[in-house]
Structures are given as C-alpha cells and as structure tokens.
C-alpha cells in the first residue's frame, strides 16, 4: 500500500477517522509547521486524493487541526500499544550551544527519536520561566525562532515524547542551556535527517528525503543532482539537475527511480507564501544507487517492503525497514503503492539492471484487500518467478502478514474486502509451494494484525519489522540449501 507518509508528522490519520474530520495533508502541515490557518480550499494545496486504495489513498495522509486533536480521544481505535507503552527514558538531546559556541537567534534544536513516539512537546524557557510551548512537533528536531530584540544571552529548552492519546510517554529531558548571539547571522536552511548507504538496508531505488522544516515555510523545493552544486543560494545548473520536486512539510517521496554509475546528491530549500526562497538550500546529501555494485540480495514489493510505519515514519527512517535488521545487506527495490500487477510490470526496468543473485519478494497485500481475485495475484507471482528464472535470479517469496481492517479504515478511510482472510490464505498457500520465507511462526495468520505490530493496520512498525527480519535470518540457510538442491 502506497502511503506517502509524506511526513514524519502524523498521528493523525487515526484522529481524523475518530473525529469525522477528513482533510488533505497539505492543508494541515501548515498548522503544525508554521502556525498558519489551514487553507480555505484544500485543492489549493494539492491534488484531490483518489479513491483507489492501491494508489492515491496510500499517498494520502490526513491530519486534523490542533483543536481537533485537543478535543478528540482515540475513541474506538485499537491502540492498546499506545495506552500500555511503558514510561520510557527522556529524549536524549543532540544539539549543544555552549557559551563559547553560541547559536544565532534561530537555532535548530535536535534530539534522538523516542521509541513509538507520535508527537513531541518542546518548551523554551528563560531562567526557569517557560515563554514558549509547542506540543505539536512531529519530528525529532525543532527550528526555534527568538524575537529580534531578545535581550538575554541564553535560553533553555526541554522535550518529551507523547503517544497517540497525547499522554506523555517519557518525562521531559533535563533543561538544556542554549547560548545565543544576536549578532551571529542566521543561515536558514532545512536540515536533512536521513543518510543513505550508511549501514545495512539503507539503499533505496525510490528514495525518500527527510528534513527538519524551516519556521514559516509554506513549501519546499527538492533537487536531485548528478554532482555537487556550486552555490547554496541558487538553483543548480540544468546540466546537473536530474529532477526537482515540491513538498509541503518535511519529506518527499521520489516517484522516479534513481540509478547511476556515479554518486547522486539531493538537497532542499524552503519557500514562502509567494514561492520565494527562505534562506538557502540544505547541505547536499550523497546517495549511491549503482547496479554495478554487485548486489547479492535485493528486496521487491510494496510499502511493507519499502519501509516506514507508526503513522509518521518514512522508508528513510531505517528502524522502520525490516532490511535494516537482516544479517546481510540488500538493495531495496520496493515501491510504495504497488499492487502485485504493478510489481510485475516494473520488474524488467527495476530488477534486471541490478541482477541480484537472490530476490526476496512480497507483494499482493494492496490487491487482496481491495478485492482482487487471489488467482490474479497468484498469476502475478508466478510471472515474477518465471522472469527471475529466465534471468538467473533465485526468487524467494515471503508469506503475507495479516492486516487490521478496523485500523486501516480509521487511518486511511478505506474499506477492506470482508473475506480478506480467505484471500490472504489462498495466496499464502501458493507461496508455501514455492521456496519461501514463512512469517507464520513470528506473526500469526488468520487474525487481525495486532496494533502493537502495526498501528495503522497494514504497515508494520519496528517490532513487526524485527520479526520479519528474524524469520529471514533464521530461515536463510535453509532457503539457500533448497536452491543448491535444484
């Protein structure tokens, strides 16, 4: 299911379902990021979401206003994990501005992610007196803006994590003193929060770019470049620009595969209401997606394989990718939104250039929950297998984990086929006749996906992704032995 989580924001889809408020993502990112009122006409902010679950609804993220969140509980949402999450440790502060290295009046404050956090509350204080509280920070970073006439040479900040019910999951961190110098120039730019190609499972054919937003920005412009740009205050030359995208919020899902024999770079800058730049582009971030790197293992599928989860995290938040927990590296060829037919259709273009020795495959969830006949999904899987064998690739299927229709409906406002369990069972029965990784020993079949494994009902969160990886790691040698016997 293609979720464009275009955000790290989120809660949020769930609250909409409870409150009956159904609005489009671009309309509400404004409220959280810049404090503006939502647009009168949501169509102004972006195209109207389509109805097909396999396509646009997965790109749709619906957000309530702060007022809606304040007045809404989680209602009937099955969020047992949110209610019972143990009280964790306070977020660990990452940004430090000592007296001999002060910040400008517009510092970017950062802290480590808190497990299962949906939103953060940040407080700014001067000598112990709080003068600013923001309880709707949906990423582990905050662009603080002090008034131009701020007289003191310091302030303090602290942060805590909240769950879906806006109940604190952690205590506040200790107060962190931030020294400031009003004379220091402020270089306003988004701060990238993800790095590619650093660790297991961190190479994506379809990248997602994340950043800490700039205060007051309405939109963001993303550039994909073939080499490092010359200036941060201007668009890159057309000769080195491979693509541009426009985002509202703090991430962007690249719908174009990025493949090159040389390093690529991405960067982002903020735009104001008139489309004019606020500050400069971020530092360029390197990424390498090179078919000549001799990838032994690749993974192919939909958003469950692409990554992300917990209603707010993208495929570039590596702890939300099962590939990150494997005992070997792999290249991620998945694309959010795929049906089994879509995965088959892009096989030649997306898989063959990399020619992996082993291809781990999971696709069909979007198709089955939307009512597609299991025989059609099985036909697509058989065709993928045939393409693999024709090209010397060893196909390894993975059984489909269950879904939770109730949570899907409340997260995405989309129905699920009433007989989804029978449909999934039919496809899994076929998969078990092939060389495969079986998830049944880790995630029970024939029941709704437990909320603690996947809050939105379809995308598994870190506990679920770890179980998927455990299944692969434990069964891997047995799978390889089956190919050796053929």
C-alpha positions in Angstrom: 0.0 0.0 0.0 1.5 3.3 -1.0 1.3 5.5 2.0 3.2 8.6 1.1 3.7 9.4 4.5 5.0 12.5 3.2 5.8 13.5 6.6 7.1 12.5 9.8 4.1 14.0 11.2 1.2 12.0 12.0 -0.9 10.7 14.5 -3.1 11.8 12.7 -4.8 9.8 10.3 -6.4 8.0 13.3 -7.7 11.1 14.8 -9.4 12.1 11.6 -11.3 8.8 11.5 -12.4 9.3 15.0 -13.5 12.9 14.7 -15.0 12.6 11.3 -12.7 15.4 10.1 -11.3 14.3 6.7 -8.9 16.7 5.1 -5.9 16.5 2.9 -2.3 16.5 4.1 -1.2 19.8 2.6 -3.9 21.7 4.3 -2.7 20.8 7.8 1.1 20.7 7.5 0.8 24.4 7.6 -0.8 24.4 11.0 1.9 22.3 12.6 4.9 23.7 10.8 4.2 27.4 10.5 1.2 28.0 12.7 -0.9 29.2 9.8 -4.6 28.5 9.5 -5.5 25.7 7.1 -6.4 26.6 3.5 -10.0 27.5 2.8 -9.8 25.3 -0.2 -7.7 22.2 0.1 -7.5 21.8 -3.6 -5.2 24.9 -3.4 -2.6 22.8 -1.6 -2.5 19.7 -3.7 -4.5 17.4 -6.0 -7.6 15.7 -4.6 -6.9 12.2 -3.4 -8.2 9.3 -5.5 -10.3 6.6 -4.2 -8.3 3.5 -5.1 -6.5 2.1 -2.1 -3.6 0.9 -4.1 -2.8 4.3 -5.5 -3.6 7.7 -4.1 -5.0 6.8 -0.7 -1.7 5.4 0.2 -0.2 8.7 -0.7 -2.8 10.4 1.4 -2.1 11.4 5.0 -5.0 13.1 6.7 -4.3 15.4 9.5 -6.7 17.1 12.0 -6.3 20.6 13.3 -4.7 21.1 16.7 -8.1 21.9 18.0 -9.4 18.6 16.8 -6.6 16.7 18.4 -7.0 18.5 21.7 -10.7 17.7 21.8 -10.5 14.1 20.5 -9.6 11.0 22.3 -8.6 7.9 20.4 -12.2 6.8 20.5 -12.6 3.2 19.3 -9.2 2.9 17.8 -7.4 -0.2 18.8 -4.3 1.5 20.2 -3.5 -0.8 23.0 0.2 -0.3 22.5 -0.3 3.4 22.8 -2.1 3.0 26.2 0.3 0.4 27.6 3.6 1.7 26.3 6.0 1.8 29.3 7.2 5.1 30.5 10.5 5.5 28.7 13.6 7.4 29.1 13.6 11.1 28.4 14.8 12.1 24.8 18.5 12.5 24.6 19.5 16.0 23.4 21.8 16.1 20.4 22.3 19.8 19.8 24.5 21.8 22.1 25.3 25.5 22.0 27.8 26.3 24.8 28.9 29.9 25.7 32.0 29.7 23.5 30.0 28.4 20.5 26.6 30.2 20.7 23.8 29.9 18.2 22.0 32.7 16.3 18.5 33.7 17.4 17.2 30.9 15.1 18.8 27.7 16.4 17.8 24.2 15.2 17.3 22.0 18.3 17.7 18.2 17.9 17.2 15.1 20.0 17.1 11.4 19.4 13.9 9.7 18.4 11.9 8.2 21.2 10.5 4.7 20.5 6.9 4.7 19.4 6.6 8.5 19.8 3.9 10.1 17.7 4.5 13.7 18.6 6.8 15.7 20.8 6.3 18.6 23.2 9.0 21.3 23.2 9.3 24.0 25.8 11.6 27.1 25.8 12.3 29.0 29.0 14.4 31.8 30.3 15.9 31.3 33.7 13.2 28.7 34.5 10.2 30.6 33.3 8.6 29.0 30.2 7.9 31.5 27.5 7.0 29.1 24.6 5.4 25.7 24.4 4.9 23.7 21.2 3.1 20.4 21.7 2.7 19.6 18.0 6.3 18.8 16.9 6.2 15.7 14.7 9.9 15.2 14.0 12.9 14.9 16.3 14.0 18.4 15.6 12.7 22.0 16.1 13.5 25.3 14.4 13.3 27.8 17.3 12.9 31.4 16.4 13.6 34.1 19.1 12.5 37.7 18.7 15.0 40.1 17.2 15.0 42.1 20.4 15.7 39.0 22.6 17.9 40.5 25.3 19.4 37.6 27.2 22.5 35.6 26.0 20.8 32.3 26.6 17.6 30.3 27.0 16.8 26.7 28.0 14.8 24.0 26.2 13.5 20.6 27.0 11.4 18.0 25.2 9.2 15.0 25.9 7.5 12.4 23.8 3.7 11.9 23.6 1.7 9.0 22.4 -1.4 8.9 20.2 -3.6 9.9 23.2 -1.2 12.9 23.8 -0.3 11.2 27.0 3.4 11.6 27.9 5.5 8.5 27.0 8.6 10.0 28.6 9.5 12.6 31.2 10.9 15.9 30.0 14.5 15.9 29.2 16.7 17.9 31.6 16.8 21.6 30.7 19.5 22.2 28.0 21.0 25.7 28.1 21.4 27.3 24.6 23.6 30.3 24.4 22.8 32.8 21.6 24.5 35.7 20.0 22.1 38.2 18.3 25.0 39.4 16.1 25.5 35.9 14.7 24.0 35.7 11.2 21.2 33.1 10.8 21.6 30.8 7.9 18.1 29.5 7.4 18.0 26.1 5.7 16.3 22.7 6.2 18.4 20.2 8.0 18.4 16.7 6.4 17.7 13.9 8.9 18.5 10.8 6.9 21.6 9.4 5.3 21.7 6.8 2.6 24.3 4.0 2.1 25.4 4.0 5.8 24.6 0.6 7.3 22.6 -2.4 6.3 19.4 -1.8 4.3 20.0 1.9 3.6 20.0 1.9 -0.2 16.6 2.7 -1.9 15.8 2.6 -5.6 13.0 5.0 -4.8 14.4 7.3 -2.2 12.5 9.3 0.4 14.1 12.6 1.6 13.5 13.8 5.2 14.4 17.1 6.8 13.7 19.4 9.8 11.5 22.2 8.5 12.2 25.9 8.4 10.0 28.2 10.5 7.4 30.0 8.4 7.9 27.9 5.2 4.9 27.0 3.1 6.6 24.7 0.6 9.9 23.1 -0.1 11.8 22.6 -3.3 13.9 19.4 -3.7 16.7 19.0 -6.2 18.3 15.7 -7.4 21.7 16.4 -8.8 24.4 14.5 -10.7 27.2 16.3 -9.0 27.8 18.8 -6.2 26.3 22.2 -6.9 28.3 25.4 -6.9 26.1 27.7 -4.8 23.6 27.1 -2.0 21.6 30.2 -2.7 20.6 29.4 -6.3 19.1 26.6 -8.2 21.6 24.2 -9.7 22.5 24.4 -13.3 20.1 22.5 -15.6 23.1 20.4 -16.9 23.5 18.7 -13.5 19.8 18.7 -12.4 18.2 15.2 -12.8 14.9 16.2 -11.1 13.0 18.6 -8.9 10.1 18.1 -6.6 7.8 20.2 -4.5 6.8 19.2 -1.0 4.7 20.6 1.8 6.1 19.5 5.1 9.3 17.7 5.8 9.7 14.8 3.5 9.3 13.9 -0.2 8.7 10.5 -1.8 10.6 10.3 -5.1 8.4 8.7 -7.7 11.4 8.4 -10.0 13.9 5.6 -9.6 17.4 6.9 -9.1 20.1 4.9 -10.7 23.5 6.0 -11.8 27.1 4.7 -12.1 28.2 7.8 -10.1 27.1 9.4 -6.8 23.9 11.4 -6.8 23.1 14.3 -4.5 19.8 15.7 -3.1 19.2 19.0 -1.3 16.1 21.0 -0.3 15.2 24.6 0.4 12.2 26.3 2.0 9.8 28.6 0.1 7.5 31.3 1.4 3.8 32.1 0.5 5.0 33.8 -2.7 7.2 30.9 -3.7 10.3 32.8 -2.9 13.2 31.1 -1.1 13.6 31.4 2.6 17.3 31.2 3.2 19.4 28.7 1.2 19.5 25.1 0.2 20.4 22.4 2.7 23.8 20.8 2.5 23.8 18.4 -0.4 23.4 14.8 0.7 25.1 12.0 -1.2 23.4 8.7 -2.3 24.7 5.9 -4.4 22.4 3.5 -6.3 24.7 1.8 -8.7 23.7 -1.5 -10.5 27.5 -2.2 -10.9 27.9 -2.7 -7.1 27.1 -6.4 -7.5 24.2 -6.7 -5.1 23.8 -10.3 -4.0 20.4 -9.8 -2.5 17.5 -7.4 -3.4 14.0 -7.0 -2.0 11.0 -6.3 -4.1 7.5 -5.3 -3.1 5.1 -2.6 -1.9 5.2 -0.2 1.0 5.6 -3.0 3.6 8.9 -3.7 1.9 9.7 0.0 1.0 9.5 0.8 4.7 8.0 3.3 7.2 5.3 2.9 9.8 3.8 4.1 13.1 1.8 6.6 11.2 4.7 9.0 10.9 7.9 7.5 9.8 9.1 7.1 6.2 11.2 4.4 4.4 14.3 6.5 5.2 13.7 6.0 8.9 15.7 2.8 8.8 14.4 1.3 12.0 11.1 1.0 10.2 12.6 -1.2 7.5 13.0 -5.0 8.0 16.0 -4.9 5.7 17.9 -2.9 8.4 17.7 -5.9 10.7 19.0 -8.5 8.3 22.3 -10.2 8.9 23.4 -9.2 5.3 23.0 -6.1 3.2 20.4 -5.8 0.4 19.2 -3.2 -2.1 15.6 -2.1 -1.6 13.7 -2.2 -5.0 10.3 -1.8 -3.4 7.9 1.0 -4.2 5.1 2.2 -2.0 1.7 1.7 -3.6 2.5 -1.4 -5.6 -0.2 -3.9 -6.4 1.0 -7.3 -7.5 0.4 -6.3 -11.1 2.4 -3.1 -10.6 5.3 -5.1 -9.1 5.3 -7.4 -12.1 5.1 -4.6 -14.6 8.2 -2.8 -13.4 10.3 -6.0 -12.9 12.3 -5.6 -16.1 13.1 -2.0 -15.6 13.8 -2.1 -11.8 15.2 -5.5 -11.1 17.1 -6.6 -14.1 19.7 -3.7 -14.1 20.8 -4.9 -10.7 20.7 -8.6 -11.5 20.7 -9.8 -7.9 21.5 -13.4 -7.1 18.6 -13.6 -4.7 15.3 -11.7 -4.8 13.1 -11.6 -1.7 9.5 -10.8 -2.8 6.4 -9.8 -1.0 3.5 -8.2 -3.0 -0.2 -8.5 -3.3 -1.5 -7.0 0.0 -2.9 -4.0 -1.7 -4.5 -6.1 -4.4 -6.2 -8.6 -2.0 -7.6 -6.1 0.5 -9.1 -4.1 -2.4 -10.9 -7.3 -3.6 -8.7 -8.6 -6.4 -9.1 -12.3 -7.0 -6.4 -14.3 -5.3 -5.9 -16.2 -8.6 -4.9 -13.0 -10.2 -2.3 -12.3 -7.5 -1.0 -15.8 -7.8 -0.7 -15.4 -11.5 1.4 -12.2 -11.0 3.6 -14.0 -8.5 4.1 -16.9 -10.9 5.0 -14.5 -13.7 7.6 -12.8 -11.4 9.0 -16.2 -10.6 9.3 -17.0 -14.3 11.0 -13.7 -15.0 13.5 -14.4 -12.2 14.3 -17.9 -13.5 14.7 -16.7 -17.1 17.3 -14.2 -15.9 19.3 -16.4 -13.5 17.8 -14.8 -10.3 16.7 -17.0 -7.4 13.1 -15.9 -6.3 12.3 -16.2 -2.6 8.7 -15.3 -1.7 7.6 -14.2 1.7 4.2 -15.1 3.1 1.9 -12.1 3.6 1.4 -10.9 7.2 -2.2 -10.2 8.2 -3.8 -6.8 8.2 -6.2 -5.0 10.5 -9.2 -3.6 8.6 -10.5 -1.6 11.5 -7.3 0.3 11.9 -6.9 0.7 8.2 -10.3 2.2 7.9 -9.6 4.7 10.7 -6.2 5.5 9.4 -6.9 5.8 5.6 -10.7 6.0 5.5 -10.7 3.0 3.1 -12.6 -0.3 3.3 -11.1 -3.8 3.2 -12.6 -6.8 1.4 -14.7 -8.6 4.0 -13.2 -12.0 3.1 -9.6 -10.8 3.2 -8.5 -13.6 5.5 -9.6 -16.2 2.9 -7.9 -14.3 0.1 -4.7 -14.0 2.0 -4.8 -17.7 3.0 -5.2 -18.7 -0.7 -2.1 -16.7 -1.8 -0.1 -17.8 1.2 -1.0 -21.4 0.3 0.5 -20.9 -3.1 3.6 -19.2 -1.7 4.2 -22.2 0.5 4.5 -24.4 -2.6 7.5 -22.2 -3.6 10.9 -21.5 -2.0 9.8 -19.0 0.6 10.3 -17.3 4.0 7.4 -18.2 6.3 6.3 -15.5 8.7 3.6 -17.6 10.4 6.0 -18.6 13.2 6.6 -15.0 14.0 3.3 -13.2 13.1 0.1 -15.4 13.5 -2.1 -15.7 10.4 -5.9 -15.7 10.2 -6.3 -12.9 12.8 -6.2 -9.2 12.7 -2.7 -7.7 12.8 -2.1 -6.7 16.4 -2.0 -3.0 16.8 1.3 -3.2 18.7 2.9 -4.6 15.5 1.4 -2.1 13.1 -0.5 1.0 14.3 -2.3 1.8 11.0 -3.3 -1.8 10.3 -1.0 -2.5 7.3 2.5 -1.1 7.8 4.5 -3.0 10.4 6.3 -0.9 13.0 9.7 -1.8 14.4 8.5 -4.7 16.5 6.9 -6.2 13.4 9.8 -5.4 11.1 12.2 -7.1 13.5 10.0 -10.2 13.4 10.1 -10.2 9.6 13.9 -9.9 9.7 14.1 -12.7 12.3 12.2 -15.0 10.0 14.6 -14.3 7.2 17.7 -14.6 9.3 16.6 -17.9 10.8 15.4 -19.5 7.6 18.1 -18.1 5.2 20.4 -21.1 5.2 17.6 -23.5 4.7 16.4 -21.4 1.7 19.8 -21.3 0.1 20.1 -25.1 0.6 16.9 -25.6 -1.4 18.4 -23.7 -4.4 21.5 -25.8 -4.1 19.5 -29.0 -4.3 17.7 -27.9 -7.6 
